[in-house]
Amino acid sequence: MRKRSLIPSSLIVLLLIIVTIFFMFPIVLAVVNSLKSQGEMFKSVIAWPKALQWENYKYVLTEVHILRSLYNTFIITILSIVGIIFCGALAGYKLSRTPGKVSAFIFFLFLSSMLIPFYSIMFSLIQVASGLHIQGSVYRLPLIYIGLGVNFAIFLYHGFVKSIPRELEESAQMDGCGQLKTFTRIIFPLLLPITMTIVILDILWVWNDFMLPLIMITDYKSYTLVLLASTFFSEYSTEWSYILSILVLTSLPVILVYLVFQKYIVQGIADGAIKG
């Protein structure tokens, strides 16, 4: 009986190990090749470097102004996340607590916008951004990210708010709290699980996004990390050692955030989509 009970768990563990190796292999390969010279990398991608080339990281840190691009990416990500959380939480709460045809129609519009591919609105978005003077600005680019990402946040908040008893709001209102104060003091703290899920997913999206900064940012000083890495691609040569070094440094903050808060992702999406 004990042997029979151990076989399924052993197979599951073996399967998890295989899947882990499968997903970790590209990351390990990128780190290893970022410590090679260009010529050594072309000889063998899989081989371990004969001598660790830390000069690749020294070059991108000192000569390529990666810290400036890191600052740009950080500012864009933080402002976008704060805007998405603020607008998404308020809108999701209000739509959830205001039943009726108007609220249902507005919520339907937000859900419908999630089905529109980005490439179908890309050229119109460029024209609108140009008219509003958003192009080229690190501090105004988050406005577009907020517009593109708030619909998914509203969808998750809308479902999660339904699981919160209305009696909490009624008690707060009897104590003299207004609707906004009730939301900030009572409701929003209870939305922490779904908020963390939205934060993690949107950080992964905004931090690693390439297309929107590509069409909106024209000044080299405003480049994000992903755009900076793309400058090493040219028609006649590609500096893979520097590209991999930048990509490794770019991925580290996102990987750390994901590892710390990964438990919220599945739980938060399930609660936001199913509850209510």
N, C-alpha and C positions, 0 to 999 in steps of 0.2 A: 504493500500500500504506500509506503514511504517513497519507494522508487517511482511509482506511477505519479505521485504528486510532484516529484522533483523534475520530471521530464518536461512538462509544459513550461515551468518557470525557467528551466535551463535554456530551452529554445527561445523564450522571450528575451532573456539576457543576451544570448548569442545574436539574435536579430538586432537588438538595440546597439550592440557593439559594432556590428556591420554597418548599420545606418549611421552611427556616429563617425566611423572611419570614412564613410562615403562623403559626408558633409564637411568633415574637418580636413580632408585631403587638399582641396583647393586653397584653404587658408594656410596650411603648413607649407604648401608649395610656394605660395606667394611670399611668405616670410623667408624661406630658404633662398629663393632666387633674388630677393631684394638685397641679400648679403653677398651676391656674386658680382663679378665684373661682366660687362656685356659679352665679351668673347667666351668666357667660361659658361655663361648661361646658354649660348647658342650651341656649345658642344654637347651639353647634357642638361636638360631641365630638371631631371629627377635626382641627379647626383648631388651629394653634400659638397658645399664649397670647400676648396682646398685652404683658402684663407678668408676669414670673415672681412668683407669689404664695408666697414663702418663709414667709409668716406661717402657712400651713397646717401646715408642719412644726414651726414654733416653738410653735404652739398645742398640738399633740399631745405635744411633748416637755416642755412646762412645765405645761400645765393638765390634761392627761388622765392624768398619771402613767404614761406608757408605759414608763419605765425600770423601774418596779416590776413591771409585767406582763412585761417582758422578763426580769427576774430569775426570776419564777415559771415562765415557759416554759422557761428555761434549766435550772433545778433539776429540773423534771419530766422534761425530755428526757434530761439526763445520768444521773439515777438510773435511769430506765427502760432506757436503753441498757446501762448497766453491769450491771443485773440480768438483762437478756435475754442478754447475752453470757456472763455467768458461769454461769447456769443452763443455757442452750442448749448451750454448749461441753461442759460436764461431762456432761450427759445424752446428747448426741449421741455423744460419745466412748465412754461406758460402754455404750450400747445397740449401737453398732457393733462394739465389741470383746467383747461377750458374746452370741454367737449362741445361739439357742434359741427355743422357742415363747413363753416368757414375755416375752423382749425383743421378739420380733416382735409380740406382742399389744400391748404398751405403746406401741411405735412406731406401730402401727396406730391406737391411740387418739389419739395426738398428731396424726396425719395427718387423722383423721376430724374432729377439732375445728376444723380449718381450713375445713371446709365449712359450718360453722354460721354463719348470718348474725348480725351483732351485734344487730340489732333484735329478733331472736327471744329473746335472753337479756337484753335491756336492763332490763326491769322486775325480773326475778329478781336481776340484778346490783345494782340499786339497793337491794333488800332486804338482800342479803348485805353490801354496803358499809355500809349503815346499822347493821347488827348488829355489824360489826367496827369501827365508828367511823372509817371511811376518808373519808366524805364531808366536803368542805370543807377538807381538808388537802392542801397542796401537797406535803408530804413523804411522805404515805401514798398519794396517787393513783398514783405509779409502780408500786405493787404490782399494780394492775389492769392497767396496760400490760404488765407483765412476764407476767402470766397470759395475756393475749391475744396477745402477740407471741412467746412462747418456742417455740410449736409450729413456726412457720416456721423459726426459727433451728435447732431440733433437726433438722428435715428437711434443711437445707443442711449442717450439721455432720456429720450421719450419713453422707451420701454422700461428703463430702470426706475424712473420716477413713479411709475404705476405701482411698484412694489412697496412704496413708502406710505404708511397709513395717513389719511387726511386728518385724523385726530390730532396729530402732532402740530399741524398748521393751525387747526382750530384752537388748540390750547394756547399757542403763541399769540394768536390774534386776540384772544380773551385777556391776555396779559398786557395788551397794548402794543404789540409789534405790528408794524405795517407789513405789506406783502414783500417788499424788497428786503427788509430786515429779517423777516421770517425765512426767506430764501437763503440769505447769507449766513445766518446764525444757526438755523435748524436743518434746512434741506441740503445745502451744499456740502457740509461735512459728511453727511450720509452717502453722498455720491462719490466718495473717495475711490472705491474699487473700480468703477467705470471710468472715473477721471484718470486714474493711473493707466488704464488700458489705452485710452485715447492718447495720452501723453506719449507712451512708448511707441505706439503705431505711427503717430505723426512725426515723432523724432526720427524714426527710421526712414520715413518718406521724405521729409524736408531735408534732412542732413545729406542723404544720398541722391537727391534729385539732380538731374543733369539738364533736362530739356528746358525747364522754365528759366533757370539762370542763363542758359545759353542764348535764349531769344530776348531776354530782358536786360542783361548786363553787358555793357559794351566797354567799360573802362577796366583795364587790367588791374587797377588798384582795388576794384570791387569784386574781383573774382572769388568764387567759393573754392573749396578744396577740390571738388570734382572737376570744375572748370580748369583749375590749375594743373591737374594731372593731364587733362586733354591737350595742353599746350606742348607736351612732349611727343605728340603724334604729328608727324609731318609727311609730306608726299614721298620723300626720299629716304628718311630714316626714322626710327622709333627708339627712343631711349628707355628700354624696358627696365633697366636697373633703377632709374629715377622714378619711373611711373609706379613700379611696385613698392618702392620706399614710401612714396606719397600715399598710395592706397592703404598700406599697412598703418601708417600714422592716422589716416582718415578714419579707418575702421575701428581703431582702438576705443575711442569714447563711446561709440554706438554699441559695441560689443559689451563693454562694461555696464552700460545702462540696461541693456537687454538681460544680461545675466543676473543683475540685482533685482529687476522687477518683472522677470518673465512669468512668475506665478500669477500675476494679475491679468495676463493677456487672455488666456482661454476662459478663465472664470468671468472676467468682465464682459467679454463679447457674448458669452452664453447668457449671463444675467440680463444684459441690455437688450438682447434680441428676443428672449423667450419670456421674461417676466411680464406680467400684465396681459 
